[in-house]
Amino acid sequence: MAVAKGEMKVIVVAAFFPPAGGVGTFRVRKFVKYLSEFGVSPAVVTMTVDEYSRIGWQMDAEGLGDVPTGVAVYRSDAAKVPFVRDIGIRWTFSLLRKLRLAVKRERPDLLMFTGDPFFPMIWGVYFKLFYGLPYVLDFRDPWALAGRDGSRRSAKLRLVDLVTNIVEALVLRYCAYAIVVSEEMRTQYQRNYNALKARFVVITNGYDPDDYSEAPVDRRAGNGVIYAGKFRMNEKLRNPKELFRALKMLKVEGVHLDFVHIGTEEPEIVSLARESGLDGNQTRFEGYLPLRETIGCIKGAKIAVLIGGGQASEQTTKVFDYMACGVPILAIGRKDSSAGRILLGYKSSIVVNNDAVEIASALRGLLRLKPDGRRGLLPVYSRRNLAGQLSELFAMAIMDKRKNGVVQG
């Protein structure tokens, strides 16, 4: 795929980019895939492949197929900073030099920073004040509003929280727009930053129809329920204990459903499954798989499971993966969450509280459903459509810059 000469030149700053894998790369790599169709010529500044290897990051070389021919990709290692382990903070220290080089060569109209990690966003302020470059922030998840439990945090981490609050306020003050993934998340940010409320814009997560048409069905989860993704979210846990209890209850009734997890194996989840009475014959932990294989496994499952983390703003990418695969969906969590609201438009889904009895009842109901089979029929959430929304936002930010008569330094 060749990049058409666009009217807008944008540098996208993202720590994780193909061949890095994992859910954190999907959003940015799909934006880059489709932006050229809307008059945007993107370039990318990211980390080196060697850095991904050093930190043991999941790799998915197939993701490189989404990067159009001709897109310049600038890569830098993370700095070695004494007593600092956080990869996002270490990359922030080394990023500026590479980003300045990219700006000099590409002469962009705009910068876009996507996080997590979030600390690299601080360089948007630098380029705004010294180069006259507007910048857009893309929050895949909340940053300072993540709801950490301060009572359990060390003095060092509480200091990080303080710095986080200061830096978030600073980068929001000077940004052109701040993108969030749900209306609930926008409401939270607008409540905290009332004076900046007009800057918050919703562009949801979504799905790329190409991924789902190309992935063959994989039957390794054909006799059960599948969960794709992480359980542990820093200090919070998407707790599957009640799901495991429900599966045990159904087995006693004579309804046997395997549990299959796609994602990095988490020892505490394996232990929870055993403690709940599920043996190795009923649970399978497949580990991390590339996106194409993961989609194939979802297609072949009887039921796909979504477990909420308790936040109303939560909108995991996998809700779109599940819908695009056309499988019945069991969503465990808040009905008033962003994911719950989206599933209202998907008939083959049930949203329940995290309670074993409710979950078992929902699973019985979903087993009676035939697969929805509506793959590709969710155009409002297609990655191409979302890239179009992003290009319109870029155009507004650039137009505002020109109206204000800002000259790039």
C-alpha positions as CSV (number, residue, x, y, z in Angstrom):
1,M,0.0,0.0,0.0
2,A,1.6,3.3,-1.1
3,V,1.0,6.5,0.8
4,A,-0.7,9.2,-1.3
5,K,0.8,12.7,-1.0
6,G,-1.4,14.2,1.7
7,E,-2.3,17.7,2.5
8,M,-1.4,17.2,6.1
9,K,1.9,15.8,7.5
10,V,1.6,14.3,11.0
11,I,4.2,12.7,13.2
12,V,2.7,10.0,15.4
13,V,4.6,9.3,18.7
14,A,3.9,5.8,20.0
15,A,6.3,3.8,22.2
16,F,4.9,0.5,20.9
17,F,4.5,0.0,17.2
18,P,4.9,-3.1,14.8
19,P,6.7,-5.4,15.0
20,A,5.7,-5.0,18.6
21,G,2.5,-6.9,19.3
22,G,-0.2,-6.6,22.0
23,V,-3.4,-4.7,22.3
24,G,-1.5,-1.5,22.9
25,T,-0.4,-1.4,19.3
26,F,-3.7,-2.1,17.5
27,R,-5.1,1.4,17.7
28,V,-2.1,3.3,16.4
29,R,-1.1,0.8,13.7
30,K,-4.7,0.9,12.3
31,F,-4.7,4.7,12.3
32,V,-1.4,4.7,10.4
33,K,-2.8,2.1,8.0
34,Y,-5.8,4.2,6.9
35,L,-4.8,7.9,7.5
36,S,-3.4,8.3,4.0
37,E,-6.9,7.6,2.5
38,F,-8.0,10.9,4.2
39,G,-5.3,13.3,3.1
40,V,-2.8,12.6,5.9
41,S,0.8,11.5,5.4
42,P,2.0,10.0,8.7
43,A,5.4,9.3,10.0
44,V,6.1,7.4,13.3
45,V,8.5,7.9,16.2
46,T,8.8,4.8,18.4
47,M,11.1,2.5,20.2
48,T,13.7,0.1,18.7
49,V,13.1,-3.6,18.1
50,D,16.1,-4.3,20.4
51,E,14.4,-2.4,23.2
52,Y,11.2,-4.5,22.8
53,S,13.4,-7.6,23.1
54,R,15.2,-6.3,26.2
55,I,11.9,-5.8,28.1
56,G,10.4,-9.0,26.9
57,W,7.6,-7.4,24.9
58,Q,5.3,-9.6,22.8
59,M,6.1,-9.5,19.1
60,D,3.7,-9.8,16.1
61,A,5.6,-9.4,12.8
62,E,2.3,-9.6,10.9
63,G,1.5,-6.1,12.2
64,L,4.1,-4.7,9.8
65,G,1.7,-5.5,7.0
66,D,-0.5,-2.6,8.3
67,V,2.3,-0.1,7.8
68,P,2.0,1.5,4.4
69,T,5.0,1.6,2.1
70,G,6.8,4.9,2.4
71,V,5.9,5.7,6.0
72,A,9.0,6.9,7.7
73,V,9.6,5.1,11.1
74,Y,12.2,6.6,13.5
75,R,13.3,4.4,16.4
76,S,15.2,5.1,19.6
77,D,16.2,3.1,22.6
78,A,15.0,3.9,26.1
79,A,17.6,5.7,28.3
80,K,19.3,3.9,31.1
81,V,18.2,6.0,34.2
82,P,19.4,4.9,37.7
83,F,16.6,3.6,39.9
84,V,14.0,4.0,37.1
85,R,12.4,0.8,35.8
86,D,9.4,2.3,34.0
87,I,9.9,1.9,30.3
88,G,7.7,4.9,29.5
89,I,9.7,7.2,31.7
90,R,13.0,6.0,30.5
91,W,11.9,6.4,26.8
92,T,10.8,9.9,27.6
93,F,14.4,10.8,28.5
94,S,15.8,9.5,25.2
95,L,12.9,10.5,22.9
96,L,13.6,14.2,22.4
97,R,16.7,13.9,20.2
98,K,15.0,11.5,17.8
99,L,11.8,13.5,17.7
100,R,13.7,16.7,16.9
101,L,15.4,14.8,14.0
102,A,12.0,13.6,12.7
103,V,10.5,17.1,12.9
104,K,13.5,18.6,11.1
105,R,13.2,16.0,8.3
106,E,9.4,15.6,8.0
107,R,8.4,19.3,8.7
108,P,5.0,18.2,10.0
109,D,1.9,20.3,10.5
110,L,1.0,18.4,13.7
111,L,2.2,15.9,16.3
112,M,0.1,13.2,17.9
113,F,1.1,11.4,21.1
114,T,-0.6,8.2,22.0
115,G,-0.4,6.6,25.4
116,D,0.0,4.5,27.5
117,P,2.9,5.2,28.2
118,F,1.9,8.8,28.9
119,F,5.1,10.7,30.0
120,P,6.4,11.1,26.5
121,M,3.5,13.5,25.9
122,I,5.5,16.2,27.8
123,W,7.5,16.8,24.6
124,G,4.3,18.1,23.0
125,V,4.5,21.2,25.2
126,Y,8.1,21.7,24.1
127,F,7.3,21.6,20.4
128,K,4.2,23.8,20.9
129,L,6.1,26.5,22.7
130,F,9.4,26.5,20.8
131,Y,8.4,25.2,17.3
132,G,4.8,26.5,17.1
133,L,3.6,22.9,16.4
134,P,0.1,22.0,17.6
135,Y,-0.3,18.5,19.1
136,V,-3.1,16.1,19.8
137,L,-3.1,13.6,22.7
138,D,-4.7,10.1,22.4
139,F,-5.6,8.5,25.7
140,R,-6.3,4.8,25.2
141,D,-6.8,4.6,28.9
142,P,-7.1,7.2,31.7
143,W,-3.8,8.5,33.0
144,A,-4.0,10.5,36.3
145,L,-7.6,9.5,36.6
146,A,-6.8,5.8,36.6
147,G,-8.0,5.5,40.3
148,R,-4.9,4.2,42.0
149,D,-5.1,3.1,45.7
150,G,-2.9,5.7,47.4
151,S,-3.0,3.9,50.8
152,R,-1.1,1.0,49.4
153,R,1.5,2.9,47.4
154,S,5.1,3.5,48.5
155,A,6.5,7.0,49.0
156,K,8.3,6.7,45.7
157,L,5.1,5.8,43.8
158,R,3.2,8.5,45.6
159,L,5.8,10.9,44.3
160,V,5.3,9.5,40.8
161,D,1.5,10.1,41.2
162,L,2.2,13.8,42.2
163,V,4.4,14.3,39.1
164,T,1.7,12.5,37.0
165,N,-1.0,14.9,38.1
166,I,1.3,17.9,37.3
167,V,2.4,16.7,33.9
168,E,-1.1,15.6,32.8
169,A,-2.5,19.1,33.6
170,L,0.4,20.7,31.7
171,V,0.1,18.6,28.5
172,L,-3.7,19.1,28.5
173,R,-3.3,22.9,28.9
174,Y,-1.3,23.3,25.7
175,C,-2.8,20.5,23.5
176,A,-5.1,21.2,20.6
177,Y,-7.4,18.2,21.4
178,A,-7.3,15.3,23.8
179,I,-8.9,12.1,22.4
180,V,-10.5,9.6,24.7
181,V,-12.2,6.3,23.8
182,S,-15.6,6.6,25.4
183,E,-18.2,9.2,26.5
184,E,-17.8,8.0,30.1
185,M,-14.1,8.8,29.9
186,R,-14.7,12.2,28.4
187,T,-17.2,13.0,31.2
188,Q,-14.6,12.1,33.8
189,Y,-11.9,14.3,32.2
190,Q,-14.3,17.2,31.6
191,R,-15.3,17.1,35.3
192,N,-11.6,17.3,36.3
193,Y,-10.6,19.9,33.7
194,N,-13.8,22.0,33.3
195,A,-12.0,25.0,31.7
196,L,-10.7,22.7,29.0
197,K,-13.8,20.6,28.4
198,A,-14.2,21.6,24.7
199,R,-10.8,19.9,24.0
200,F,-11.9,16.4,24.8
201,V,-13.1,14.4,21.8
202,V,-14.3,10.8,21.6
203,I,-12.9,8.4,19.0
204,T,-13.7,4.9,20.1
205,N,-11.7,1.7,19.7
206,G,-12.9,-0.5,16.8
207,Y,-12.1,-3.3,14.4
208,D,-10.5,-3.7,11.0
209,P,-12.7,-5.8,8.7
210,D,-9.6,-7.1,6.9
211,D,-8.4,-8.9,10.0
212,Y,-11.6,-10.8,10.4
213,S,-12.1,-11.8,6.8
214,E,-8.6,-13.2,6.5
215,A,-8.3,-15.1,9.8
216,P,-9.3,-18.8,9.5
217,V,-11.4,-20.4,12.3
218,D,-9.4,-22.1,15.0
219,R,-11.3,-24.7,17.1
220,R,-9.0,-24.9,20.1
221,A,-11.7,-23.1,22.1
222,G,-14.5,-24.9,20.3
223,N,-15.8,-26.6,23.4
224,G,-15.9,-23.6,25.7
225,V,-15.6,-20.0,26.6
226,I,-12.7,-17.8,25.6
227,Y,-11.1,-14.8,27.3
228,A,-8.6,-12.8,25.2
229,G,-6.3,-10.3,27.0
230,K,-5.0,-9.4,30.4
231,F,-6.6,-9.9,33.8
232,R,-4.2,-7.7,35.8
233,M,-4.4,-4.0,35.2
234,N,-1.6,-2.6,37.4
235,E,-3.3,-2.5,40.9
236,K,-6.7,-3.7,39.7
237,L,-7.8,-7.2,38.6
238,R,-10.5,-8.3,36.2
239,N,-11.4,-11.0,38.6
240,P,-12.5,-14.3,37.0
241,K,-13.1,-16.2,40.2
242,E,-16.9,-16.1,39.9
243,L,-16.7,-17.2,36.3
244,F,-14.6,-20.2,37.3
245,R,-17.2,-21.0,40.1
246,A,-20.0,-20.8,37.5
247,L,-18.2,-23.2,35.1
248,K,-17.8,-25.6,38.0
249,M,-21.5,-25.3,38.8
250,L,-22.4,-26.1,35.2
251,K,-20.1,-29.1,35.1
252,V,-21.9,-30.5,38.2
253,E,-25.1,-30.1,36.2
254,G,-23.6,-32.0,33.3
255,V,-22.8,-28.9,31.1
256,H,-19.1,-29.0,30.4
257,L,-17.5,-25.8,29.1
258,D,-13.8,-25.4,28.9
259,F,-12.1,-22.1,29.8
260,V,-9.5,-20.9,27.3
261,H,-7.3,-17.9,27.9
262,I,-5.4,-16.2,25.0
263,G,-2.8,-13.8,26.4
264,T,0.3,-13.8,28.6
265,E,-0.2,-16.4,31.3
266,E,-0.7,-14.9,34.8
267,P,0.1,-17.3,37.6
268,E,-2.5,-15.9,40.0
269,I,-5.2,-16.7,37.4
270,V,-4.0,-20.2,37.0
271,S,-4.1,-20.6,40.8
272,L,-7.6,-19.1,41.0
273,A,-8.8,-21.6,38.4
274,R,-7.4,-24.5,40.5
275,E,-8.8,-23.1,43.8
276,S,-12.2,-22.9,42.1
277,G,-12.2,-26.6,41.3
278,L,-11.3,-26.4,37.6
279,D,-8.7,-29.0,36.6
280,G,-6.3,-29.0,33.7
281,N,-8.8,-30.8,31.5
282,Q,-11.2,-27.9,31.8
283,T,-8.7,-25.0,31.5
284,R,-6.2,-24.1,28.8
285,F,-3.8,-21.2,28.9
286,E,-2.5,-20.7,25.4
287,G,-0.2,-17.8,26.1
288,Y,0.2,-14.8,23.8
289,L,-0.8,-15.3,20.2
290,P,-0.5,-12.9,17.2
291,L,-3.7,-11.0,16.4
292,R,-4.6,-13.3,13.4
293,E,-4.4,-16.4,15.5
294,T,-6.3,-14.8,18.4
295,I,-9.2,-13.8,16.0
296,G,-9.3,-17.4,14.7
297,C,-9.7,-18.7,18.2
298,I,-12.4,-16.3,19.0
299,K,-14.3,-17.3,15.9
300,G,-14.1,-20.9,16.9
301,A,-15.3,-20.5,20.5
302,K,-18.8,-21.1,21.8
303,I,-18.9,-17.9,23.9
304,A,-16.5,-15.0,24.3
305,V,-16.1,-13.5,27.8
306,L,-15.5,-9.9,28.8
307,I,-14.7,-9.1,32.4
308,G,-14.8,-5.4,33.5
309,G,-12.4,-3.8,35.8
310,G,-15.0,-1.7,37.6
311,Q,-14.5,1.6,35.7
312,A,-17.5,3.2,33.9
313,S,-15.1,4.5,31.3
314,E,-13.7,1.1,30.5
315,Q,-13.9,0.2,26.8
316,T,-11.6,-2.7,26.0
317,T,-10.6,-3.4,22.5
318,K,-11.7,-7.0,22.8
319,V,-15.4,-6.0,22.9
320,F,-15.0,-5.0,19.2
321,D,-13.0,-8.2,18.5
322,Y,-15.8,-10.3,19.9
323,M,-18.5,-8.4,18.1
324,A,-16.7,-8.5,14.8
325,C,-16.3,-12.3,15.1
326,G,-20.0,-12.7,15.5
327,V,-19.9,-15.0,18.6
328,P,-22.2,-14.8,21.7
329,I,-20.7,-12.5,24.3
330,L,-20.9,-12.8,28.1
331,A,-19.9,-9.4,29.7
332,I,-19.3,-9.5,33.4
333,G,-19.4,-6.1,35.0
334,R,-21.2,-2.8,35.0
335,K,-24.2,-2.4,32.7
336,D,-23.6,1.4,32.7
337,S,-20.0,1.1,31.5
338,S,-18.9,2.1,28.0
339,A,-18.6,-1.6,27.0
340,G,-22.0,-2.3,28.4
341,R,-23.5,0.6,26.4
342,I,-21.9,-0.6,23.2
343,L,-23.2,-4.2,23.7
344,L,-26.8,-2.9,23.8
345,G,-26.6,-2.8,20.1
346,Y,-25.4,-6.4,19.9
347,K,-28.2,-8.9,20.3
348,S,-26.1,-12.0,21.1
349,S,-24.8,-10.6,24.4
350,I,-25.7,-10.6,28.1
351,V,-24.3,-8.3,30.7
352,V,-24.3,-9.6,34.3
353,N,-22.9,-8.8,37.7
354,N,-19.8,-10.6,38.8
355,D,-21.8,-13.3,40.6
356,A,-21.5,-17.1,39.9
357,V,-25.2,-17.8,39.9
358,E,-25.9,-14.9,37.5
359,I,-23.0,-15.9,35.3
360,A,-24.1,-19.6,35.1
361,S,-27.6,-18.5,34.2
362,A,-26.3,-16.2,31.4
363,L,-24.1,-19.0,30.0
364,R,-27.1,-21.4,29.8
365,G,-28.9,-18.7,27.9
366,L,-26.1,-18.0,25.5
367,L,-25.6,-21.7,24.7
368,R,-29.1,-21.7,23.3
369,L,-28.2,-18.9,20.9
370,K,-27.0,-19.5,17.3
371,P,-23.9,-17.5,16.4
372,D,-24.9,-14.0,15.3
373,G,-22.7,-14.2,12.2
374,R,-22.7,-10.4,11.7
375,R,-19.0,-10.1,11.0
376,G,-18.1,-6.8,9.2
377,L,-21.6,-5.3,9.8
378,L,-20.4,-2.6,12.4
379,P,-19.3,0.2,10.1
380,V,-19.5,2.9,12.8
381,Y,-16.6,1.1,14.6
382,S,-14.5,0.2,11.6
383,R,-10.9,1.4,11.8
384,R,-11.2,3.1,8.4
385,N,-14.1,5.2,9.6
386,L,-12.3,6.0,12.9
387,A,-9.2,7.1,10.9
388,G,-11.4,9.4,9.0
389,Q,-12.7,11.0,12.2
390,L,-9.1,11.5,13.3
391,S,-8.1,13.2,10.1
392,E,-11.0,15.7,10.6
393,L,-9.7,16.4,14.0
394,F,-6.2,17.0,12.6
395,A,-7.6,19.4,10.0
396,M,-9.3,21.4,12.7
397,A,-6.2,21.6,14.9
398,I,-4.1,22.8,11.9
399,M,-6.8,25.3,10.8
400,D,-6.8,26.7,14.4
401,K,-3.0,27.1,14.2
402,R,-3.2,29.0,10.9
403,K,-6.0,31.2,12.1
404,N,-3.9,32.2,15.1
405,G,-1.0,33.0,12.8
406,V,1.5,30.7,14.5
407,V,4.6,30.3,12.5
408,Q,6.6,27.1,12.8
409,G,10.1,27.7,14.2
